[in-house]
Amino acid sequence: MSEQPAATSTHSADLAFALELADLADSISLPRFRSADLRIDTKPDRTFVTDADQAVEDALRQRIEEQRPADSFFGEESGRADRGSRRWILDPIDGTSNFLRGVPNWATLIALEVDGVQTVGVVSAPAFGARWWAELGQGAWGQDAGAAPRRLHVSGVSDLEHASLSFQSINQWREAGYLASLLSLEEQVWRDRAYGDMWSYMLLAEGLVDIVAEFDVKAYDLAALVPIVTEAGGRFTDIDGNESAWNGSALATNGALHDAVISVVAAHHTDSSAQ
């Protein structure tokens, strides 16, 4: 994304570095988007990977190892390198299926985790011309290309009947044994959609969606999202309410709705496990 803000006195060295990494990622991924010679392969888990995924991760991993040699690393494509209590967590292109189909809903996700806590998160979506970032204690921010950064705040919706839900994928819920929970939630909320991938969470941080939940996710899918949601005033846990990005599920809300959603999900989980 062009015209990103330079590091200022309110940016720590870590956040400034994460934003630099996002610039590097954008410079590689955006020219490959909708490219006629994009190479697409299938990984052992039967998910897709493009040459852009690999090129972005390779470049960012190299930059991290050069500039932060004592820090650990965990990337979707190249795995882990454990060195210490500080760990950079990277998804080079979140929304690869969108990317390879030419749908602009994709982004690079960059997080810094310190002693198990996600302290910095950057989501850069160059095809949208948008970027979001947060650092613990410094608020959550968003910026569209050419515009000034804006502070993000979740919504004030406090009742399920007025809430907007992004459930991500029906099949995810079915395979996890929570289909009945999803159907019950859909009956109780005002609106349900599947915006998908990082965008659902960014809409939540913007105050435009109130609940996001999904399954079959890894830490690199979530780590960058956690500081942005929480610094915008929201709450981010797994589906059972545990505050972890490592448990394979995610529930993010504006905070006011969190306990109500957990109650609905838990009340119907036993029935749905037989689906």
Sequence and secondary structure as in RCSB ss.txt:
>XXXX:A:sequence
MSEQPAATSTHSADLAFALELADLADSISLPRFRSADLRIDTKPDRTFVTDADQAVEDALRQRIEEQRPADSFFG
EESGRADRGSRRWILDPIDGTSNFLRGVPNWATLIALEVDGVQTVGVVSAPAFGARWWAELGQGAWGQDAGAAPR
RLHVSGVSDLEHASLSFQSINQWREAGYLASLLSLEEQVWRDRAYGDMWSYMLLAEGLVDIVAEFDVKAYDLAAL
VPIVTEAGGRFTDIDGNESAWNGSALATNGALHDAVISVVAAHHTDSSAQ
>XXXX:A:secstr
  S     TTS HHHHHHHHHHHHHHHHHHHHTT TT  EEE TTS EEEHHHHHHHHHHHHHHHHH TTSEEEE
TTTEEE  SSEEEEEEEEETHHHHHHT S  EEEEEEEETTEEEEEEEEETTTTEEEEEETTS EEEEETTS  E
E       SGGG EEE   HHHHHHHT HHHHHHHHHHSSEEE   HHHHHHHHHTTS SEEEEES  HHHHTTH
HHHHHHTT EEE TTS   SSSSEEEEE STTHHHHHHHHHHHHHHHTT 
